[in-house]
């Protein structure tokens, strides 16, 4: 890699100055540069990074125009990229022998590409073009250490990374992070075929801890929340409890559908538009028109939305004890009211519930908090622990869920960026 000293300094700002980690990142980025030379030759590339994200508060609130608290983390998707001479975006992705090639003269949706990286590239380029931004030929190689299916939003990081490359190479970095995030969500919704919200892309694009209010979904309010968990003596971890998401589409879709069904009884479209007072006053009738589970999920939304504000306030006041209490409260609400900690379709598989049961025992002994992480039903839990307890926690949990199932995360202050 050329300009080794400036690159080492840049990587230290992203990943910290730990000798082992910095050496690993230098080797990782050097390998990416070599891969670019093998694939494209030509001039030296520019380098880019987009982080994964963790959801800290606001479980299943964004799709009903609610509030969330999220953070970028120190696992990222990286790229070496340069302008291309042809009318195409060509991307070599780690683990795929052939490149994804998207011609810029046809940015219409291709149904045969749904569910692929090519669909994301094409969708982001189309959104840039339709928004009046420049789109030109790009050559890129990308690699990721955000595990797929980990609940840390590897797909959103890829989307934001591609948008950042187009922003820098084709648009002189004029676009703000929110516009890059919206382009990524558009590509995932329309071209890739997944009806995701916007939280993941915003957290990756903006960086740090972010409070996002989706009252107006197309123009969310985004605020940074300055807080350092490490300085507060707290480790942030996720545990992958396993399980497949393949047959859970109906479970995920039922949550926003049932919340909106309750809202509809009040002439509203989403739960953000109704109040707890109104909901409680009409419970008897709602049991007939919407059903008990839908009511419980609406109750979760209303309390969780308020809880996000209280979490933000606690962090800004440096009140870690109150913040952790609210994390526990959120997890309890998700389990009992939202009911996304296991699927009724396969009662034998309850990895999240088992993970929480094990984590709760250690949290009660040591202090901290735990809750379901992200969409739920299968996948990850989020755990806060006192610093110094992570190694023992990892040993206990990995004896059940397997080696590598526990990851200690660091909040990354920078969002998607050119390095």
Helices and strands as residue ranges (DSSP letters): H 4-15, H 19-40, E 46-57, G 62-64, E 67-83, E 88-93, E 100-103, G 111-113, H 117-130, E 138-144, H 154-171, H 177-186, I 187-192, H 199-206, E 209-213, G 217-219, E 221-224, E 234-240, H 249-264, G 271-273, H 276-281, H 283-289, H 292-316, H 320-333, I 334-338, H 351-366, E 369-372, E 380-386, H 390-401, E 406-409, E 417-418
